[in-house]
Amino acid sequence: METLTIQVVEPNNEHLIALIAKLDDYLYSLYPADEVFGVDLEGATVNEMVFVLAYSNGVAAGCGAYRPLDVQAAELKRIFVDPSSRNKGIASSILSFLEQEAARAGFTSLLLETGPMQPESIALYKKFGFIDIDPFGEYADCPSSICMEKKLF
């Protein structure tokens, strides 16, 4: 039986960095470089973000994060499950955990950006109650951006 644990980690966590690198490689295989919106793990605002790792039987299997946009809204970022650990409900568990953490921190809505080449992600977000919205922020002029939102309260 698999055991899954999810925990908040620092942005310099080696497992987090490795999973985000895998995610970036995957995204660069799907989209042009100017349509991939990463996270600067050494940037000035990285400490405002909440990062999580999912461990399956003690092995880092997935990650995710949120960052504040304003006092009410946060944006989900870097949700990823290693291909060797997919189809086990890990992405759903990460998403649920991040929703709970964001709500506990006082955010009333979660926004996210994904793309048309990730139909599994889109389906997961819709299953969790996210709805399509107009592109926001840095995604406004990106033709491949699909933006979504979910009200938490």
C-alpha positions as CSV (number, residue, x, y, z in Angstrom):
1,M,0.0,0.0,0.0
2,E,1.3,3.4,-1.0
3,T,1.6,6.2,1.6
4,L,1.3,9.7,0.5
5,T,2.5,12.7,2.5
6,I,2.4,16.3,1.5
7,Q,4.4,18.9,3.3
8,V,5.4,22.6,2.9
9,V,9.0,23.0,1.9
10,E,11.5,25.8,1.4
11,P,12.2,27.0,-2.2
12,N,15.8,25.7,-1.9
13,N,14.7,22.1,-1.3
14,E,16.7,19.8,-3.6
15,H,13.7,17.6,-4.4
16,L,11.6,20.6,-5.3
17,I,14.3,22.0,-7.5
18,A,14.6,18.7,-9.3
19,L,10.9,18.3,-9.9
20,I,10.6,21.9,-11.1
21,A,13.5,21.3,-13.5
22,K,11.6,18.2,-14.9
23,L,8.4,20.3,-15.2
24,D,10.3,23.0,-17.1
25,D,11.8,20.5,-19.5
26,Y,8.3,19.1,-20.1
27,L,6.8,22.6,-20.7
28,Y,9.6,23.6,-23.1
29,S,8.8,20.4,-25.1
30,L,5.2,21.6,-25.5
31,Y,5.4,25.4,-25.9
32,P,7.8,28.1,-27.2
33,A,10.1,29.5,-24.5
34,D,8.3,32.9,-24.4
35,E,5.1,31.0,-23.5
36,V,6.5,29.2,-20.5
37,F,6.1,31.1,-17.2
38,G,8.4,29.7,-14.6
39,V,9.3,30.6,-11.1
40,D,12.6,32.2,-10.2
41,L,13.6,30.2,-7.2
42,E,16.2,32.8,-6.4
43,G,14.1,35.8,-7.0
44,A,13.2,38.5,-4.5
45,T,9.6,37.4,-4.1
46,V,10.1,33.6,-3.9
47,N,9.8,33.7,-0.1
48,E,6.2,35.0,-0.5
49,M,5.3,31.7,-2.1
50,V,4.2,28.5,-0.5
51,F,5.8,25.4,-2.0
52,V,4.7,21.8,-1.3
53,L,6.2,18.4,-2.1
54,A,4.2,15.2,-2.2
55,Y,6.1,12.1,-1.1
56,S,4.9,8.7,-2.2
57,N,6.5,6.0,0.0
58,G,9.2,8.5,0.9
59,V,10.1,9.5,-2.6
60,A,9.4,13.0,-3.9
61,A,6.7,12.4,-6.5
62,G,5.1,15.8,-7.1
63,C,5.1,19.5,-6.3
64,G,3.1,22.6,-6.4
65,A,2.9,26.1,-5.1
66,Y,0.9,29.2,-4.7
67,R,1.9,32.9,-4.7
68,P,-0.2,35.9,-3.5
69,L,-1.5,38.1,-6.2
70,D,-3.2,40.5,-3.8
71,V,-4.9,40.3,-0.4
72,Q,-7.7,38.1,-1.8
73,A,-6.3,36.1,-4.6
74,A,-3.4,33.6,-5.0
75,E,-2.1,32.0,-8.1
76,L,-1.3,28.3,-8.3
77,K,2.1,27.5,-9.8
78,R,4.3,24.6,-10.6
79,I,1.8,21.8,-10.1
80,F,3.6,18.7,-11.4
81,V,3.7,15.0,-10.8
82,D,6.7,12.9,-12.0
83,P,5.6,10.7,-14.9
84,S,6.6,7.6,-12.9
85,S,4.1,8.5,-10.2
86,R,1.1,9.6,-12.3
87,N,-2.4,8.1,-12.2
88,K,-2.3,7.6,-8.4
89,G,-4.3,10.7,-7.3
90,I,-1.2,12.7,-6.4
91,A,-2.0,15.8,-8.4
92,S,-5.5,15.8,-6.8
93,S,-3.9,15.6,-3.3
94,I,-1.5,18.4,-4.1
95,L,-4.3,20.6,-5.4
96,S,-6.5,19.9,-2.4
97,F,-3.6,20.6,0.0
98,L,-2.8,23.9,-1.7
99,E,-6.5,24.9,-1.7
100,Q,-6.7,24.3,2.1
101,E,-3.4,26.2,2.7
102,A,-4.5,29.2,0.7
103,A,-7.9,29.3,2.4
104,R,-6.2,29.0,5.8
105,A,-4.0,32.0,4.8
106,G,-7.2,34.0,4.1
107,F,-7.3,33.9,0.3
108,T,-10.8,33.9,-1.2
109,S,-9.9,32.8,-4.7
110,L,-7.3,30.8,-6.6
111,L,-6.2,31.6,-10.1
112,L,-4.0,29.6,-12.4
113,E,-2.6,29.5,-15.9
114,T,-2.2,26.3,-18.1
115,G,-2.1,25.6,-21.7
116,P,-4.0,23.7,-24.4
117,M,-1.3,21.0,-24.7
118,Q,-2.1,19.9,-21.2
119,P,-5.6,18.5,-21.4
120,E,-5.1,16.3,-18.3
121,S,-4.4,19.4,-16.2
122,I,-7.4,21.3,-17.6
123,A,-9.6,18.3,-16.8
124,L,-8.3,18.1,-13.3
125,Y,-8.8,21.8,-12.6
126,K,-12.4,21.6,-14.0
127,K,-13.1,18.6,-11.8
128,F,-12.0,20.7,-8.8
129,G,-14.4,23.5,-9.8
130,F,-12.1,25.9,-11.6
131,I,-13.8,28.0,-14.4
132,D,-12.3,29.7,-17.4
133,I,-11.5,33.4,-17.1
134,D,-9.9,36.0,-19.3
135,P,-6.1,35.8,-19.2
136,F,-4.7,37.9,-16.4
137,G,-1.4,39.6,-15.5
138,E,1.6,38.3,-17.5
139,Y,-0.5,35.9,-19.4
140,A,-2.8,38.6,-21.0
141,D,-0.9,38.6,-24.3
142,C,0.0,34.9,-24.5
143,P,-2.0,33.1,-27.2
144,S,-1.6,29.7,-25.6
145,S,-2.6,30.7,-22.0
146,I,-5.8,29.2,-20.5
147,C,-6.6,30.9,-17.3
148,M,-9.0,29.7,-14.6
149,E,-10.3,30.6,-11.2
150,K,-12.0,29.0,-8.2
151,K,-13.7,30.9,-5.4
152,L,-12.7,29.4,-2.1
153,F,-15.5,30.9,0.0
